[in-house]
Amino acid sequence: MPALAEIIAVLERSYPPRLAESWDAVGLVCGDPAEDVRRVLFCVDPVEETLAEAEEIGAQLIVAHHPLLLRGVHGVPADTAKGSLVHRMIRGGIALYCAHTNADSADPGVSDALARAIGLEVDRPLDPHEPGSRTGIGRIGHLPAEEPFARFVQRVADALPATVPGVLGAGEADRPIRTVAVSGGAGDSYLAKATAEGVDAYVTADLRHHPAGEHLASAGTVPALVGLTHWASEWPWCGQASALVGAAFAGTVEAHVSTRCTDPWTIRATAQ
C-alpha cells in the first residue's frame, strides 16, 4: 500500500499547487504523510455528509475540491462546526487533502471534466494564464454538431447529477448552439470574456441576477446562459481525480467518488 505522501505526489503532479490563487488554501489539512492508504473518497465538499461516507467505506483519505479552512483560523475546537470535523477525522485516522483553484486551472482540470461530461470537445482555456497556455480558468469547446439551445440545456441537465434547483437556461429556445464556454464553480465574472470569445453559450454556476441581466441586455450578440448549482458544476472533477489515483495505484488503492449530494438547496416550491 502506498503512503499518503505518495498519493499526494500524484495529485500535485496533476494539480500543481503553484497554480492555486494567492488567497486559496490547498494541500494537506490533516493526516500523517507516512500512513498507508487503502481507500480514498473524492468529493466536492468536506462536510459532515462526505465524512460520514468516508467512515462508512473505511477510507483513510478524503480528497476534496473545496477547502475546509479557507480563512485564517487560530484554533479548531471540537465544539465548532469545522473543528468537530477535524477532530473526527484525526480520531478516525482519516486524512484530508484539498485541491481547489489549482485543480480549476490545471490541464486537465475542473472545467475539462465539466466540458467532457456535457459532450464538448475542449479547444482551449476561457481565461488562460498566458497567451497559448493550456492552463487557466474555464474552457472553450464545441459540440459534435449544432443543436437548438433548448436541447442543449436538456443535454446539460441529463449529463450532471440531479439537484433540487435543477438547470436553468436564458436564451431563445431555437437558437443554434455549437461553440460553448464552461467554468466550473461561480463564473459570472467571466461573462465578458465568454462574450469576447464569441461562443454561442456559456455554462457556469452561481449566476447572479444583475450580472446575468446586464449580460443579456448588452448590445450585439451575446452567449446564451446555462445556470447550474455550484456543486453539480464541479462534481465531474471527482471522477477525473479518482481516475488519476486509481490508475497510479491500480490493485493497491480503491478510489471512490462520493455519491452524497452536498448542494445546500433541498426544497423547491412553485406558486400554486
Protein Blocks (a to p, Z undefined) as FASTA:
>chain_A
ZZfklmmmmmmmmmgfklpcfkbcedjfbdcfkbccfbdcddfbdcfklmmmmmmnopab
dcdfbdfblbacfbdcfkbfklmmmmmmmmnopacdddfklmmmpccdfklmmmmmnopa
cfbdfbdfbghiabdedjddddfbdcdfklmmmmmmmmpccdfklpadeddfklccfbdc
ddehjfklmmmmmmmnopabdcdehiafklmmmmmmpgcjddddddddfklmmmmmmmmm
mmmmmmmmgokaccdddfbdfbfbfbdcddZZ
